[in-house]
Amino acid sequence: MGLAKCLARIEARDAAVRGWAYIDKAAAAGKGPLAGLVLGVKDVIDVAGMPTTHGSPAFLDNIAATDADCVARLRAAGAIVLGKTVTAEFATYHPGPTANPRNLAHTPGGSSSGSAAVVADGQADLALGTQTAGSVIRPASFCGTFGFNPSFGRYPLGGVLETAPSLDTLGLFGRDLAVIAAADAVLSGEDTVPPAPASLRVGLCRSPAWEDASAEMQAAFVAFADKLRAAGHVIVTRDLPPMFDGLIAAQILIHRREAAMVMGHIRQEHAAQVSPAFIAMIDAGAAESEADYQAALALQRQCKALATEVFEGVDVLLVSGATGVAPLGHAATGDPLFQRLWTALGAPCFGFPVAWQDDGLPLGLQVIGAPGLDRQLISNAGAIAALAMPREN
């Protein structure tokens, strides 16, 4: 879109959407494959000379001395680092001020709320987010934009707030698939693009959370599967191994236990400045037994070992992107239920909108690829998302 268009959009809309925590209007483009692309950076990721507040008043004066590794790579590739986007507090659950650009009365999701909102609203071409439970794919679904959460460990995490080392993943929001593919190449160093098969084998995976999806989401899932079938793709039902039934609960336990381990000092040192929700999460994690934590990690490892079986005979899995449309109000960011399992598995996920409600809110799905096959997933996602392009602003 270009810097001038993004700045004009910010001027017109930021007072309502409130997706930016900090803007550098002197930002300039460099040279490289991302030259001219406007980048927003989630405010748990360091950008030299900009505040990294982690969405908390306790860190308002925390100015980063250097770029996070991911920011340095994108800047070196020519991206315009425009500023920091609003995050839920410490990339957890207490929301910031951002509203859903599709319907301002609703949450944009979280914790990468600002990143999803500014891309969906045309205020940036690309934005960095993080996902430890569902913080990329859920807001992408709620805001009606493309979101990509790569395989665990694919992108560098130096200069990114650590919240749960066994789960933390850096992700991307993009105005189109080509932007995401270009940024992924820069961040991963892997620039080959394997072609997508003319006819994809798509596994319909309702997952253990299916009954928690709204009627509208279930209908959108079935309707899009029919659309894929009509376009010539092979549709099969894919059930997960029984062991996966416990992976959502294991992810929740690992998340809060490790959050207590790596962020417990924040809860102790800044108790008067952090939210009750953060305190409750950290305290719950600290109360988990070591035996239960190790059992959850063991289940995670066992499920990862079954990934080959899960993807045998299919190119991608099709899964709901969220429980439904973005909830009304701004006091919470919605339920990450449909992302927890895949984040724990460490599989790459691509989120995209497939249906739009009369009030402007989207319903999003996600396609999941086998861990490590991110470029193939991006290529396959192009064929799938072509049938469900985002609505223009």
Sequence and secondary structure as in RCSB ss.txt:
>XXXX:A:sequence
MGLAKCLARIEARDAAVRGWAYIDKAAAAGKGPLAGLVLGVKDVIDVAGMPTTHGSPAFLDNIAATDADCVARLR
AAGAIVLGKTVTAEFATYHPGPTANPRNLAHTPGGSSSGSAAVVADGQADLALGTQTAGSVIRPASFCGTFGFNP
SFGRYPLGGVLETAPSLDTLGLFGRDLAVIAAADAVLSGEDTVPPAPASLRVGLCRSPAWEDASAEMQAAFVAFA
DKLRAAGHVIVTRDLPPMFDGLIAAQILIHRREAAMVMGHIRQEHAAQVSPAFIAMIDAGAAESEADYQAALALQ
RQCKALATEVFEGVDVLLVSGATGVAPLGHAATGDPLFQRLWTALGAPCFGFPVAWQDDGLPLGLQVIGAPGLDR
QLISNAGAIAALAMPREN
>XXXX:A:secstr
  HHHHHHHHHHHHHHH  EEEE TT    SSTTTT EEEEETTB  TTSB  TT GGGTT B SS  HHHHHHH
HTT EEEEEE  SGGGSSS  S   TT TTB   SSSHHHHHHHHTTS SEEEEEESSSTTHHHHHHHTSEEEE 
 TTSS  TTB  S TTT EEEEEESSHHHHHHHHHHHHS        SS EEEE   TTGGGS HHHHHHHHHHH
HHHHHTT EEEE    GGGGGHHHHHHHHHHHHHHHHHHHHHHHTTTTS HHHHHHHHHHHHS HHHHHHHHHHH
HHHHHTHHHHHTT SEEEEESSSSS  BSSS     HHHHHHHHHT  EEEEEEEE TTS EEEEEEE  TT HH
HHHHHHHHHHTTS     
